[in-house]
Amino acid sequence: MLVGDIVGALSLTFDDLYGEMTVAQLVRLAEWCAGVKKVLSLVERDATKAVADMVPRDNRVVEWTDNQGTFRTEVRFKSVRTKVDKEGLYSAVKKNGRVVDEATGEMTLDNELVVKLIERAFRFEPRWTEIKELGIDPDEYCQTRYEPQVETVQVDAENNNQHTQTGDNQ
């Protein structure tokens, strides 16, 4: 049985049981799924690293066969940058906005050019809270979808600091 078949079977079973499950059962199910998702993410990462280690380094391509057919796997590497010095990078881009004033021969910043360079070099993601604080309704500029996020807090006296969250915004 393929993973897709299993997921489809679970979905059908869950749809049948959904109306019979309590809030507590649904919360526990969501918590369990979140845990499984984390574990599967780690397994996927390790399996991907193992494939990269097994594929010959000279051409990064390997062909293999199983009961579903013959496949070609190619290993590529993506850049993952962390601990970015945003201020330093911003300054480096900003330096490209210097122009020579033809009248005086002096180096000056062309603010319009700097703005164009910054817009070209950086991704600007809207900061929705700040936009709201400016009195702008963000829903006029985007399509909004609301997804549930559930937080459960244990309220008995002994374990009142245990929190669990479910949903895609964990």
HELIX and SHEET records of a PDB file:
HELIX    1   1 VAL A    3  LEU A   17  1                                  15    
HELIX    2   2 TYR A   18  GLU A   20  5                                   3    
HELIX    3   3 VAL A   23  MET A   54  1                                  32    
HELIX    4   4 LYS A   86  LYS A   95  1                                  10    
HELIX    5   5 ASN A  111  ALA A  121  1                                  11    
HELIX    6   6 TRP A  128  GLU A  133  1                                   6    
HELIX    7   7 PRO A  138  GLU A  140  5                                   3    
SHEET    1   A 2 VAL A  61  ASP A  66  0                                        
SHEET    2   A 2 GLY A  69  GLU A  74 -1                                        
SHEET    1   B 2 ARG A  98  VAL A 100  0                                        
SHEET    2   B 2 MET A 107  LEU A 109 -1                                        
SHEET    1   C 2 VAL A 150  VAL A 153  0                                        
SHEET    2   C 2 HIS A 163  THR A 166 -1                                        
END                                                                             
